[in-house]
Amino acid sequence: MTDVKHRYWHRQIDGLVREISKLSIACNVKLLEPGNIERVLRNDETVCGRKNSRAFKQMRNHLMAFFQIQERAIERIGPEDVRSMLDTLRQEMQNLRGRTDSES
């Protein structure tokens, strides 16, 4: 985990990233591919490889919340600390997605 003074922000962002990752797997959306997050935010369900409207709606709502929390974290702890935190979480997301893709 990151520095103790950032535990709150790490917990908030980590929780959202994990839930978004699970929902992206449920919808078969590869969020880390260019343009896919924007498509989800534009409410474009054609980005899904598997139809799951309920999971898609939740994923979209979680993504919108994620960006709001990210902005607040940047204001409070600074862009460098948030970037470092997100790099770690992005790697975890790629690892999770890689395990799921190889199990298919």
HUSULNOR-V675997 format. One record per pair of residues at least 24 apart in sequence whose ideal C-beta (glycine too) atoms are under 10 Angstrom apart, sorted by sequence separation. I is the first residue (numbers start at 1). J is the second residue. D is the distance in whole Angstrom. If there is no record, write none. Layout:
i=I j=J d=D
i=I j=J d=D
This chain:
i=24 j=48 d=9
i=26 j=50 d=7
i=27 j=51 d=8
i=28 j=52 d=8
i=40 j=64 d=9
i=25 j=50 d=9
i=27 j=52 d=5
i=38 j=63 d=10
i=26 j=52 d=5
i=27 j=53 d=9
i=29 j=55 d=9
i=37 j=63 d=7
i=41 j=67 d=8
i=27 j=54 d=10
i=28 j=55 d=10
i=29 j=56 d=8
i=26 j=54 d=9
i=27 j=55 d=5
i=31 j=59 d=8
i=23 j=52 d=8
i=26 j=55 d=4
i=27 j=56 d=5
i=37 j=66 d=10
i=25 j=55 d=9
i=26 j=56 d=9
i=27 j=57 d=10
i=29 j=59 d=7
i=37 j=67 d=9
i=23 j=54 d=9
i=24 j=55 d=9
i=27 j=58 d=9
i=23 j=55 d=5
i=24 j=56 d=9
i=26 j=58 d=9
i=27 j=59 d=6
i=31 j=63 d=8
i=22 j=55 d=9
i=23 j=56 d=8
i=26 j=59 d=8
i=27 j=60 d=10
i=23 j=57 d=9
i=25 j=59 d=10
i=23 j=58 d=6
i=24 j=59 d=6
i=22 j=58 d=10
i=23 j=59 d=4
i=22 j=59 d=9
i=23 j=60 d=9
i=20 j=58 d=9
i=21 j=59 d=9
i=23 j=61 d=10
i=24 j=62 d=10
i=19 j=58 d=8
i=20 j=59 d=6
i=23 j=62 d=7
i=24 j=63 d=9
i=19 j=59 d=8
i=20 j=60 d=10
i=22 j=62 d=10
i=23 j=63 d=9
i=20 j=61 d=10
i=21 j=62 d=10
i=20 j=62 d=5
i=19 j=62 d=5
i=20 j=63 d=6
i=18 j=62 d=10
i=17 j=62 d=9
i=20 j=65 d=9
i=16 j=62 d=6
i=19 j=65 d=10
i=20 j=66 d=7
i=15 j=62 d=9
i=16 j=63 d=8
i=19 j=66 d=9
i=16 j=65 d=6
i=17 j=66 d=7
i=16 j=66 d=5
i=15 j=66 d=10
i=16 j=67 d=10
i=16 j=68 d=10
i=12 j=65 d=9
i=13 j=66 d=7
i=16 j=69 d=7
i=12 j=66 d=9
i=15 j=69 d=10
i=16 j=70 d=9
i=13 j=69 d=6
i=12 j=69 d=5
i=13 j=70 d=7
i=12 j=70 d=9
i=32 j=90 d=7
i=31 j=90 d=10
i=9 j=69 d=8
i=12 j=72 d=9
i=13 j=73 d=7
i=9 j=70 d=9
i=12 j=73 d=8
i=32 j=93 d=7
i=31 j=93 d=8
i=32 j=94 d=6
i=9 j=72 d=8
i=10 j=73 d=9
i=9 j=73 d=5
i=8 j=73 d=9
i=9 j=74 d=10
i=32 j=97 d=7
i=31 j=97 d=8
i=6 j=73 d=8
i=9 j=76 d=7
i=10 j=77 d=10
i=30 j=97 d=7
i=8 j=76 d=9
i=9 j=77 d=6
i=17 j=85 d=10
i=21 j=89 d=9
i=8 j=77 d=9
i=13 j=82 d=8
i=17 j=86 d=8
i=20 j=89 d=10
i=24 j=93 d=8
i=6 j=76 d=9
i=6 j=77 d=6
i=10 j=81 d=9
i=14 j=85 d=8
i=17 j=88 d=10
i=18 j=89 d=8
i=21 j=92 d=8
i=25 j=96 d=8
i=30 j=101 d=9
i=5 j=77 d=8
i=6 j=78 d=10
i=9 j=81 d=8
i=10 j=82 d=10
i=13 j=85 d=6
i=17 j=89 d=5
i=21 j=93 d=5
i=24 j=96 d=9
i=25 j=97 d=7
i=28 j=100 d=9
i=9 j=82 d=7
i=13 j=86 d=7
i=16 j=89 d=9
i=17 j=90 d=8
i=20 j=93 d=8
i=21 j=94 d=10
i=24 j=97 d=8
i=28 j=101 d=10
i=3 j=77 d=9
i=14 j=88 d=9
i=18 j=92 d=8
i=21 j=95 d=10
i=22 j=96 d=8
i=25 j=99 d=10
i=2 j=77 d=9
i=6 j=81 d=6
i=10 j=85 d=6
i=13 j=88 d=10
i=14 j=89 d=6
i=17 j=92 d=7
i=18 j=93 d=8
i=21 j=96 d=5
i=25 j=100 d=5
i=5 j=81 d=9
i=6 j=82 d=9
i=9 j=85 d=7
i=13 j=89 d=7
i=17 j=93 d=6
i=21 j=97 d=7
i=24 j=100 d=9
i=25 j=101 d=9
i=28 j=104 d=9
i=3 j=81 d=8
i=6 j=84 d=9
i=10 j=88 d=9
i=14 j=92 d=8
i=18 j=96 d=8
i=22 j=100 d=10
i=2 j=81 d=7
i=6 j=85 d=7
i=10 j=89 d=9
i=17 j=96 d=10
i=21 j=100 d=9
i=2 j=82 d=10
i=3 j=84 d=10
i=2 j=84 d=7
i=3 j=85 d=10
i=2 j=85 d=6
i=1 j=85 d=10
i=2 j=88 d=8
i=1 j=88 d=9
